[in-house]
Amino acid sequence: MRRIGNVVVSLLMLGSLAACVTQGRDFSSDISWIKVGKTTQSDVIAILGSPERVGNAGGTPTWSYGYYDYHLMSESFTKEVKLYWSNDKTVKDYSFTSSFPGDRSKDIYLQQKR
């Protein structure tokens, strides 16, 4: 009977490990360093590394970075930054979204000047 108890405990521990998955590289939510018309692709690579995803939005090249913290038994969190590029390889526009509690409590993102 004791052996069955040990197996059950081991399975529960294994299940709890499988219930949490992270994807992407975590990055600072402070994006105040991004300046439209000034921040270059080289600047972004120096700070965030190579983009996780590249794409195209209506003819505008895009780079995306994301960090995802998934939990089976509790709330999951995500944050993403997407950069839209001008022909001169400077930031044309960008977006940042986050569901992390520390970010949700800040209104800095609503007040940020570009």
C-alpha positions in Angstrom: 0.0 0.0 0.0 2.8 2.4 0.8 4.3 1.7 -2.6 1.1 2.8 -4.3 1.1 6.0 -2.2 4.6 6.7 -3.4 3.6 6.2 -7.0 0.6 8.5 -6.6 2.7 11.2 -5.1 5.3 10.8 -7.9 2.5 11.1 -10.5 1.1 14.2 -8.9 4.5 15.8 -8.8 5.1 15.0 -12.5 1.6 16.3 -13.3 2.3 19.6 -11.6 5.5 20.0 -13.5 3.7 19.5 -16.8 1.1 22.0 -15.8 3.4 25.0 -16.3 5.0 25.8 -19.6 6.9 29.0 -20.7 7.7 29.9 -24.3 9.9 32.7 -25.6 12.5 34.8 -23.9 11.4 37.1 -21.1 12.1 40.7 -21.8 11.6 44.0 -19.9 8.2 45.6 -20.1 9.8 49.0 -20.1 9.7 49.8 -23.8 10.4 53.5 -23.4 13.6 53.1 -25.4 11.6 52.4 -28.6 11.4 55.7 -30.5 9.5 56.0 -33.8 11.8 57.2 -36.6 14.9 56.7 -34.4 15.2 53.2 -33.1 16.9 51.0 -35.7 16.7 47.2 -36.3 20.3 47.0 -35.0 19.2 48.7 -31.7 16.3 46.2 -31.3 18.6 43.2 -32.0 21.1 44.5 -29.4 18.3 44.7 -26.7 15.9 41.9 -27.6 17.9 39.6 -29.8 16.8 38.2 -33.1 13.0 38.4 -33.7 10.9 35.3 -32.9 8.6 36.0 -35.8 8.8 38.1 -38.9 5.9 39.1 -41.0 4.2 41.7 -43.2 1.3 44.0 -42.3 -0.1 45.6 -45.5 3.3 45.9 -47.1 5.1 46.9 -43.8 7.7 44.5 -42.5 7.1 43.4 -38.9 9.1 41.7 -36.1 7.4 40.1 -33.1 8.7 39.1 -29.7 6.7 37.3 -27.1 6.9 35.7 -23.7 4.2 33.3 -22.6 3.8 31.8 -19.2 1.1 29.1 -19.3 -0.4 27.4 -16.3 -3.0 24.6 -16.3 -4.2 25.1 -12.7 -3.9 28.9 -12.5 -3.9 32.1 -14.5 -1.6 32.2 -17.5 0.2 35.4 -18.6 1.6 36.7 -21.9 3.4 39.8 -23.2 4.2 40.7 -26.8 5.9 43.6 -28.6 5.4 44.0 -32.3 7.6 46.4 -34.4 6.6 47.8 -37.8 9.5 49.0 -39.9 10.1 51.9 -42.3 12.1 51.5 -45.5 15.1 53.1 -43.7 15.0 50.3 -41.1 13.8 52.5 -38.3 10.7 51.9 -36.2 7.6 53.1 -38.1 5.2 52.1 -35.3 5.0 49.5 -32.5 2.6 47.8 -30.1 3.0 46.3 -26.7 0.5 44.1 -24.8 0.8 42.3 -21.5 -1.4 40.4 -19.1 1.2 40.2 -16.4 -0.2 41.7 -13.1 2.7 44.2 -12.7 2.0 45.5 -16.2 -1.7 45.6 -15.9 -1.5 47.8 -12.9 0.5 50.5 -14.7 -1.0 53.2 -16.7 2.4 54.2 -18.2 1.5 52.5 -21.4 -1.6 54.6 -21.9 0.4 57.8 -21.3 3.6 56.9 -23.2 4.7 59.5 -25.8 6.2 58.4 -29.0 
